[in-house]
């Protein structure tokens, strides 16, 4: 395990403690898999990796429960449009929870988390409240092309 992933796991443990929760070995294992992955993963992809690296007999509900917990602790994001999960780049406590935009490349699958500026996040939340609407999903998924794929589009193909 790299030092960066180890530090992120320690940070996640602190976030859970601040929230009065516990980062169990199963939850930490699922989070570690997401931190190690260069791409978002589905629950069943996580299950396969978890069975290979941790417990061969792990069941889907084990992974789903861990994912639910990690989402509640704001440690991962669920990409609804792709039915995949990605580790949060900016873990935070519930008190500091803001809206986050996720930039999703439709070509290569690259995902980048970009927190909204506090004034934009607050304005969007206030606007929803003004219409008697309570936000449940706090991630905004924006689809397009990353810089690498945009560059690939511009390059002439050699036939």
C-alpha positions as CSV (number, residue, x, y, z in Angstrom):
1,X,0.0,0.0,0.0
2,X,1.4,3.4,-0.9
3,X,2.0,6.0,1.7
4,X,-0.7,8.3,0.1
5,X,-3.3,5.6,0.3
6,X,-2.4,4.8,3.9
7,X,-2.7,8.5,4.8
8,X,-6.1,8.6,3.1
9,X,-7.3,5.6,5.1
10,X,-6.1,7.2,8.3
11,X,-7.9,10.4,7.3
12,X,-11.0,8.3,6.7
13,X,-10.7,6.7,10.1
14,X,-10.5,10.2,11.7
15,X,-13.6,11.4,9.8
16,X,-15.5,8.3,11.0
17,X,-14.4,9.0,14.6
18,X,-15.4,12.6,14.4
19,X,-18.8,11.4,13.2
20,X,-19.0,8.9,16.1
21,X,-18.6,5.9,13.7
22,X,-16.1,3.2,13.2
23,X,-14.1,2.3,10.0
24,X,-14.2,-1.5,10.2
25,X,-11.7,-3.6,8.3
26,X,-14.4,-4.5,5.7
27,X,-15.2,-0.8,5.2
28,X,-11.5,0.1,5.1
29,X,-10.9,-2.7,2.6
30,X,-13.6,-1.4,0.2
31,X,-12.4,2.1,0.5
32,X,-8.8,1.0,-0.1
33,X,-9.9,-0.7,-3.4
34,X,-11.5,2.5,-4.5
35,X,-8.4,4.5,-3.6
36,X,-6.2,2.1,-5.5
37,X,-8.4,2.1,-8.6
38,X,-7.7,4.6,-11.4
39,X,-11.3,4.3,-12.6
40,X,-14.7,4.3,-10.8
41,X,-15.9,0.8,-10.0
42,X,-19.3,-0.9,-9.8
43,X,-20.4,-2.8,-6.7
44,X,-19.8,-6.1,-8.5
45,X,-16.4,-5.0,-9.7
46,X,-15.6,-4.1,-6.1
47,X,-16.9,-7.5,-4.9
48,X,-14.6,-9.3,-7.3
49,X,-11.6,-7.3,-6.2
50,X,-12.5,-7.7,-2.6
51,X,-12.9,-11.5,-3.0
52,X,-9.4,-11.6,-4.6
53,X,-7.6,-9.4,-2.1
54,X,-9.4,-9.9,1.2
55,X,-12.2,-12.5,1.7
56,X,-12.9,-15.0,-1.1
57,X,-16.4,-15.8,0.2
58,X,-17.5,-12.2,0.5
59,X,-21.2,-11.6,-0.5
60,X,-22.7,-8.7,-2.5
61,X,-24.5,-7.4,0.6
62,X,-21.2,-7.0,2.4
63,X,-20.0,-4.6,-0.3
64,X,-23.3,-2.8,-0.5
65,X,-23.4,-2.2,3.2
66,X,-19.8,-0.9,3.2
67,X,-20.6,1.4,0.2
68,X,-23.7,2.7,2.0
69,X,-21.7,3.5,5.1
70,X,-18.8,5.1,3.2
71,X,-21.3,7.3,1.3
72,X,-23.0,8.3,4.6
73,X,-19.5,9.4,5.9
74,X,-18.9,11.4,2.7
75,X,-15.8,9.3,1.9
76,X,-17.0,8.1,-1.5
77,X,-19.4,9.3,-4.3
78,X,-22.0,7.3,-6.1
79,X,-22.0,8.0,-9.8
80,X,-25.7,7.5,-10.4
81,X,-25.4,7.8,-14.2
82,X,-22.8,5.0,-14.3
83,X,-23.8,2.9,-11.3
84,X,-20.3,3.2,-10.1
85,X,-18.4,4.5,-7.0
86,X,-15.3,6.6,-6.6
87,X,-13.3,7.7,-3.6
88,X,-13.9,11.2,-2.5
89,X,-10.9,13.4,-3.1
90,X,-11.9,15.9,-0.4
91,X,-13.2,13.9,2.6
92,X,-15.0,16.1,5.2
93,X,-17.3,15.9,8.1
94,X,-21.0,16.2,7.7
95,X,-21.0,19.7,9.2
96,X,-18.9,20.9,6.3
97,X,-20.8,19.1,3.6
98,X,-21.3,21.0,0.4
99,X,-22.3,20.3,-3.1
100,X,-19.6,18.7,-5.2
101,X,-19.4,18.5,-9.0
102,X,-18.0,15.4,-10.6
103,X,-16.5,15.9,-14.1
104,X,-17.0,12.6,-15.9
105,X,-15.2,11.9,-19.2
106,X,-17.6,9.9,-21.5
107,X,-14.7,8.7,-23.6
108,X,-12.1,7.3,-21.2
109,X,-14.1,7.2,-17.9
110,X,-11.8,9.6,-16.1
111,X,-13.5,11.1,-13.1
112,X,-12.5,14.3,-11.4
113,X,-14.0,15.8,-8.2
114,X,-14.2,19.5,-8.1
115,X,-15.9,21.1,-5.0
116,X,-18.2,23.9,-5.8
117,X,-17.2,27.3,-4.5
118,X,-19.0,27.8,-1.1
119,X,-21.1,30.7,-2.4
120,X,-22.4,28.6,-5.4
121,X,-23.1,25.6,-3.2
122,X,-25.0,27.8,-0.7
123,X,-26.9,29.5,-3.5
124,X,-28.0,26.2,-5.0
125,X,-29.1,24.8,-1.6
126,X,-31.0,28.0,-0.8
127,X,-32.7,27.9,-4.1
128,X,-33.8,24.4,-3.5
129,X,-35.1,25.3,0.0
130,X,-36.9,28.3,-1.5
131,X,-38.9,25.9,-3.6
132,X,-39.6,23.6,-0.5
133,X,-37.2,21.0,-1.8
134,X,-34.7,19.1,0.3
135,X,-31.6,17.9,-1.5
136,X,-30.7,14.3,-1.0
137,X,-28.0,13.9,-3.6
138,X,-25.1,16.3,-3.2
139,X,-23.1,15.4,-6.3
140,X,-23.6,17.1,-9.6
141,X,-22.5,14.8,-12.4
142,X,-21.2,16.8,-15.4
143,X,-20.5,14.7,-18.5
144,X,-18.1,15.7,-21.3
145,X,-14.5,15.1,-22.4
146,X,-11.3,15.4,-20.4
147,X,-8.3,17.3,-21.7
148,X,-6.6,14.1,-22.9
149,X,-9.6,13.0,-24.9
150,X,-10.2,16.5,-26.3
151,X,-6.6,16.5,-27.6
152,X,-7.1,13.0,-29.1
153,X,-10.2,14.3,-31.0
154,X,-8.1,17.1,-32.5
155,X,-5.2,14.9,-33.7
156,X,-5.7,13.7,-37.2
157,X,-6.1,9.9,-37.5
158,X,-3.4,8.2,-39.5
159,X,-5.0,5.7,-41.9
